[in-house]
Amino acid sequence: MRLKSIEINGFKSFADKIKLDFETNITAIIGPNGSGKSNVADAVRWVLGEQSAKTLRGSKMEDVIFSGTDNKVRKNYSTVSITFDNSDNMIPIDFKEVTISRKLYRTGESEYFINKSTVRLKEVKELFLDTGIGREGYSIIGQGRIEEIINGKSEDRRVIFEEASGISKIKYQKNESQKKLFKAKDNLTRLRDIIIQNEQRFDFLKGQSDKAKRGIALLENIEKAEFSNSYKDYNNLSVNFNKISETLEINKEELFDINKEFETVKLKIAPLKEELDKITDLVEINSTDLNKISNKKNEIKSKKDILLERNKFIKLNNEQSLNFKKEYTESLEKINSEISEKEKDISGKELILKRYIFDKNKVKDELTKNRELLSSKNEVLDKLSLEKSEIENNINDLETEKRANEIIKDNIQKKIEENIEEVFKLNTEKEEFEKILSENKFLLESNIQKVENITLDISKTESFLNDLEIEYNFLNSQNSNANNEISYKSKEVAMLKNYIRNYEGYGKSVQDLFKLCDKEIELKKMICGTLGELISVDEKYKKAIDTVLSSNLQGIVVHDDLEAKKIIEKIKLNKIGRLNFFPISKIFSKREYGNITDDYILSFANEIITCDDEYRNIINYFLSNTVICENLDIALKLSNKYKNKFRIVTLDGDVINSWGSISGGYKSNKNSFSVIGRKKQLEQTLSEIKNLENILSENSNKISKIKLNANSSKEKLINLKNEKDDTNLKIDSLQKLIYKNEFDIKNILDKIDEINNYKENHKEFNLDKEKELDSFVEKNIFIANEINKINSEINEIKDSISKLEKEEIVVINNLDSVERDINLLLNSKNILLENKISTEDKLKLKENELLDLETQFKNNLIEIDNIEKLVIDLDFSIDELRKSIAYNTNLKKKLVSDNEEVSKKYNELNEKSLTLEKDIEKNELRISNLKEQFSSLINRLCEEYSLTLEECEKKMELYKEECFSKDELKKLKENLRELGSFSYDSIEEFEKVKTELEFQKNQEIDLQNSIEDINKIILKLENTMKKTFVDEFKNINEKFSNIFKILFNGGEARLELDSDDILNCGIDIIAKPVGKKMQALSLMSGGEKSLTAVALLFAIFETRPSPFCILDEVDAALDDSNILRYVEYLKNFLTETQFIMITHRKPTMEMADMIYGVTMEQKGISKIVSMTFNEGE
């Protein structure tokens, strides 16, 4: 088996897809620190199943995915594939080439593949057991692994020896057996727990079964006693009903006579009341008018007083305003005088300021001239100094050239002729390279643009695929829910059809009648249906309606009494049993209670029933006297509030009857199927199934489209990624080619420049150069004299500038002083001007105020005169209204007296009428209560014993002769209550538990046998492991001792087990280099530790060679002499082991047949460059 290649994409710093082929025995991976070369070893660890992010030098597993740079976006997944040549079938699968792949998404999902087939991590691990390959093996050795071997605990060091001794596979089998053993023991424990529970249930159910048998006997006697006593109660209720009916008729006749007289008195009341209201309204109108006029008179009097007060205030304000006007005038004159004085002072200061400004400008101009002159002199001096320096350099150059020229003068001409021919050739070659470079750059730019376009397409395609996956998952989830719902509703439809077809839930008599109808069509035409199937009601109220209608739901609705008679004859003839019939033409609704509004009443029971209009009277008959409320607490409140006026039923089915009795409690839903609205429920369920099937059909079409889109998009994505990888390879190739072309062109240009420079540098030093040299010497002397002269002039100018700067400071100080004085005077003047403006505004305001006060005073005098005239008119109107009120008040007293006499008679008759109505209502209520008691008596028995009306009547007739007193019935119920609850199913359940217990005890025996077999297998595996480990450990120890002596040029070393427990003990390493005492590894130097670990690894390789080994900078700590011995010994394993070495060391590189270089042309992105060596190179 050989390692053929590694493909890495998006792993750590390898942003783009790269492939490393390993066709030679030794491959070296080199590169500077931080370039990402150790990421290759990490990639191999990771693909072989490494689960520790810390081992992979990260904090979390997501860190292995390329995280992006400033110029490249991050990757959303990482993938590594490692390919093996399995020609020798060392890997136990039937493939000549095996590829292991691992893919990790940024969302956390991880996938493993063997030859592109998805597998579990467990299967990858099993593939490499006892080969040395794997995350726990010794095929990948890094500096961290060396540290673990040398400095780790003796127990941790054991793992590598188990792999080397070949017991890893056996240990794996032992662990799997132990898991099976644990699972079997766990199953046995749980089974024994179940057996204990079933044994307890067995004892318990045995008692329950016996109890159920006693309970059934008691129930049979209670049923006989109930029906016997109910028959007697029914007869007593009939007697009371007849007495109350006679009293009710007498009360109704008396009420008729009183009502006749009451209407006569009632006719007199209306005219009297109308006239009294008219007079009362007239008195109120007059009184209102009188109040309004009186109020108006008082208002205008108050207004007059206010106006008089205002005029007094105006006079006072007028005097004050005149005084203020005088003060403002005097103040204004004084301010004008002060402003004139300030203006004179400012004029004087401004003259002084002008003189100082003139002096300042004069000094400033002088300074500017001198500074400019100084600057120009400095520039001249700089130019002369620079020119002098250049001349001196030229003199030196010419003298040097002169001396060199004399030496090489003889060979110049010959060399120049040779160079001309070479330059021509190089120029021709340069033009060809430049043409190739231009073509390659164009190709590079087009490929880079192509990669950018492909990357954009990949991003869009991945986003589109992600959207499709989300939609696909949503539709699948919706379909799954819809299928479950259809399955459930289909069962519901089948159940409802069966109920409707067989009249499930109805009495046997009803079922037999409809079976007869199937045979006789004429009989079927007479029947409208059962009351239960002709009505429907909201699910919320179904329990309440079931309770109040009870057995009436099983009543047969027919058109008239003749049809009922014919059907009864038929059922007598066929001995079907007794049935209730509801003829539509004979049944009319009971008394209506009007619009009773109460927040506690949810509805009258008849109002929530949905049915055809022809059946409405039947519903009203049974339910118009019944209201529905939320719970029993509210029902009790309503019963007390309305004095048992109607029957009340709660949503839970508790009932308060109109005569005061209450029925309720727990009612089991088991085997109780409502017969109400089954056909409507069936239609609704079928409609829901159809809607769900439509949704399924739509979703299926959508899913088909999604699959087509997804397949085409996946294919497109694969093609795009392959195209991108190919283009990236082209870009890499072109970049290398361009770099080589540019390098070649640069070399040519350098050669041309070298030749041209040679020609220029070796021109003959002629007479012109000689004259030029003399000229430079004379010019140099002249410039030196000029520089001295200019330096003298510069010093004079600097003295003049210093004097002028002092004069400028004096003038500026004087100027600042005068400007401050002028500013102070201007501020004072501005303040006076502001005061002047303010005083003028106040004066003008007071003048306007005086004019306004005079106008107000005149207007107030006119208004006072008008008010006095209006008061006289109002006094006259008040007298007239008082006379009218006195007359109408006397008339009203007389009408009130007449009205009181008539009302007294009206109230007496009304009281008598109300008394009789109460008596009538009370008797009607008693009759209604008696009817309710009749109904309740029958309904209670029907409900309690799940009987139809005719079955109930039949049982009462059957048991009427039974001699059970109420005390005996009570005693039977007490015995049943003492017995407690029991289950009819307990007998059957007891038999079931008995069977289960026998089966479980047989299972217990099977599990015990299985545990014994597994323990034997584990013992056998442990014995094999001990023998194999001891033999191989001795072999490794012997080889380690020999290799240590070779690598250290002497010394001693050995391996020791730290306890007698062969399968779990740690392994200690004892070493003694030459010239040292036997000591622990922790006291050795870094190089000695590394070489000792290498000796141990070489011993393991000799014992059980691994097909390949990655050595990650194992040689880093070795010195030059040790590394040579390390390299030399490594060659011994080349026939059996393939080595991939990540290294910095030259001796290690030299033994490699192939070298991969890892670089970072872009920050954070690793690139691979390869180099292969032929023999002899």
KANOR-V810928 format. One record per helix or strand of 2 or more residues. SS is the DSSP state (h for helix, s for strand). FROM is the first residue (numbers start at 0). LEN is the number of residues. Records with the same first field share a line. If there is no record, write none. Layout:
SS = FROM-LEN ; FROM-LEN
This chain:
s = 1-8 ; 17-4 ; 25-5 ; 76-9 ; 96-9 ; 109-5 ; 116-3 ; 139-3 ; 526-4 ; 555-3 ; 580-3 ; 602-2 ; 625-4 ; 646-4 ; 654-2 ; 661-2 ; 1051-6 ; 1066-6 ; 1107-5 ; 1137-5 ; 1153-9 ; 1164-8
h = 37-10 ; 60-4 ; 120-7 ; 142-9 ; 157-8 ; 167-335 ; 507-12 ; 520-6 ; 530-4 ; 538-16 ; 560-13 ; 604-4 ; 612-11 ; 631-10 ; 677-84 ; 766-179 ; 948-11 ; 965-14 ; 985-63 ; 1080-3 ; 1085-18 ; 1113-4 ; 1119-14 ; 1145-5
